[in-house]
Amino acid sequence: MAGVQVSNVSRSFGAHKALDDVSIDFADGGFYALLGPSGSGKTTLLRQIAGFDFPDSGRISIGGESVERVPVEKRRIGMVFQNYALFPNMSVADNVAFGLSVRGEAKAVIAAEVQRALDLVQLGTLGGRRPHQLSGASASGWRWRGRSSPSRACCCSTSRSARSTRRCASTCRSN
C-alpha cells in the first residue's frame, strides 16, 4: 500500500467549481470517509484520485509519485461506484480478474490474486457463480474486491452501505 496526497487540486465543470484548492493526505494503511452533502465534490475527488478524470490544477501523488496525468489503467487504484458496473455474463472470479487481465498480468498471477481476493472477503468457494446468483451481502464484498483487485494502493468507495464500508475498512487494514 502507499499513501495518497492531494495538494491544491481544483476541478471545474463549466462555471461550477466541484473542487476548489482541495488538499488532503491519506496515510498508508489508513481508513478514511469523505462526508458531505450531495454535490459537495466527494465523488469528483475520488474520480481524480482513481484517474477517471483529471484536475484542472494541483497535484495528486501516490506513494510520492505524481499521478495527476497518469491514465486510470496505470494507477493501480480501485474504485467502487454506488451503481456497480458488473459483467453479468462473467463469473464472480472473472469479474475480479478483469482488471488484472487488462493490465496483462500472467494467468498464474491472476489465478492466485483472484483466489486470495475471494478468500479475503469469505467468497473463496463462490468464484464460479454469476452475479445474479449471489446474495446482496455477498455481492457487495466481491464487487468491492473485484473493482479494487488491481490495486494495493487504496480503496476508493462511494458506498452508502455501512456493512460495505466496515468490510472495506477491515479488508484494507488486513492488507
N, C-alpha and C positions, 0 to 999 in steps of 0.2 A: 504494500500500500504506500501511498505518497500523499503528502499534504497538498491542498489546493489553496492558492492565493488569488484573490480577485482584487485588483488595485485600480481605483478610479475608473471603473467601467461605466460607460453610458451607451444607451441604445434608444433610438427614437424610431417611431413609425409615423411618418408624416410630421404633423405638429405635436403629436403625443409623445412625451418622454416617458418610456417604460422604465428605464433605469437612468438615474441621474447621479453620476460620480459615486458609484457603489464600491465600497472596499470592505472585504471580509476575509478572514483566514480560517480555513478548515484544517485543523491539525491532523496529522497522520493518526489514524485509528480512532478518531473522534466520531461522535454521532450527533447530527445537528438537525434541527427542524426550522424551516422557514415559515413564519406565520404572518398573516396579513389578509386584508380583505381582497375580494375579487378585483383584479385589475391593478394590484399593487406591485407586480413585477416578479413574483416568485417563480413562475414557470419560465418567464423570459430569462431570468438569471440562470436557472438550471439549463435551459437550452444553450446559453452562451458557454457554460462550463462543459457541457457534453459535446458541443461543436455542431449542433443543428442550426445555429445562427451565429453570426459574428458581431462583436461590439462595434459601435461607431468609433469609440475611443477607449483607451485604458488597456490594462494588461491582465491576462489570465495565465497563471503558471501552475503546473502540476509537477510536484517533486522538484521544484526550482527551475523547470524547463518551460519557457514561454510557448503557449499553445494557441493564442487567440486567432491565429490564421491557419492552424492545423485542421484538416478536414476531419469530420466525425469518425470515419473508419480508421483513422490513425491515432486517435486519442486514448483508446483503451478505457473508455468510460461507459458505464451503462446507465440508462435512464428508463424508468418505468412511468408510462403515461397513465393518466386517470382512465382513459379508454384504451384498453390494450389492443395493440395491432398484432394479432397472432395469426399463424398459418393453420387454419382448421384442417387442411389436407395433410398435415405433417404430424408425426407423433410428438409427444412431450419431449423426448430425447432429441429429436431432430430440431425442434424449436430452440432448445437450449444450445444445440451445436451450431446453429445458424451463423452467429457472429464469428465463431472460430473458423468455420468453413470459409466465410467471405474473406477472412484475413489470410487464408491459405495455410493454416496450421496442418501438420501431419495428422493422418487418420488416427494413429495411436495416441497422439496427444489429445485430440478431440475426444476420443472414447474415454480416456482416463479423466479428463476435465469434466465431461458430462456426468459420468458416474459420481465423481466427487461432489459436484454441484447438487445433483439429485439426492445423494445421501445426506448432504448438509441440511437440506430442508425436509428431511424424512420422506422423500418420494423415490427412493432408490429402486423400488420394485415396480414403479408405475411408468417408467420411461417409454414403454411400448404403446401406451394408451394415447388416444386422440384428445384434444382439448375438451370436447363436449362430454367426455367420459369421466371427468374429474369433478369432485365437489367444489363448491365455491372457495372453501378454505384451502383445499389442496391446490387449486388453480392459482390463488394469489401468491403462494410460495414459489411455485415453479415459474410463473410469469415474471416475478421479480428476478429470480435467478437466471432465467433464460435471457432476459434482456441485459443483464449485467455480467454474464459469464466471461465476456472478452476482457473484462477489466478487474484488476485488483486495486485500482487507484481509489475509487469511491463509488458509492451508490447514490444516484440522484433519483429521488422518488417524489411523485406528486400524489401519492395515495392519500385518500381520506380515511382509510380504514385503520383503526387503532391496532388491530391484530396484525395487519401487514407491516405497519410501522414498527411494532415490537419485534416481529420476526426479522425484519431488515436490520434493526439495531443489534439484535442478538447475533445474527449471522455476520454482520460487519465486524463486531467485536471479536468473534472467534477466528476470523481470517487474519 
